C-alpha cells in the first residue's frame, strides 16, 4: 500500500522555523516528483513547492526565499525547511506525487496514486 506520512509541524512564533518531513512507504519515492501542499482554514488545498526526481525544486512566489525543499531518495523522504514563518503559513501540510512538464515539476497531484496522508499541522502565531 502506497502511503505518505507527514511530520514535523507544530506551533511557532512569527519569524520562526520548522522542518517538515514526508516519508514514503510502499513504493520507490525516487521515481516521482513530490510536491508539498497546504490547506489553510476555510480554504482549499493548494500546492506551493515541488521537487523533481532529479532534485530540481520549484517554489510559489508566496514562499520563495523562505522555504527549501530537498529529498533523499535512499531514505525515501522529502523535507521542507521553513524559515521566516508568517501567520498566513498556518495550515495543514501534505505531500504527494505530482505531475511534471518535461524536467520541471508542477503543483498538480497525480490522481489515483493513493489516499492523501493525514498531514501535519503548522500554526504560526504569537
JOCOR-V381962 format. One record per helix or strand of 2 or more residues. SS is the DSSP state (alpha for helix, beta for strand). FROM is the first residue (numbers start at 1). LEN is the number of residues. If there is no record, write none. Layout:
ss:SS from:FROM len:LEN
ss:SS from:FROM len:LEN
This chain:
ss:beta from:3 len:5
ss:beta from:10 len:3
ss:beta from:18 len:8
ss:alpha from:29 len:3
ss:beta from:33 len:7
ss:beta from:46 len:6
ss:beta from:57 len:3
ss:beta from:67 len:6
ss:alpha from:73 len:3
ss:beta from:77 len:6
ss:alpha from:87 len:3
ss:beta from:91 len:11
ss:beta from:104 len:6
ss:beta from:120 len:5
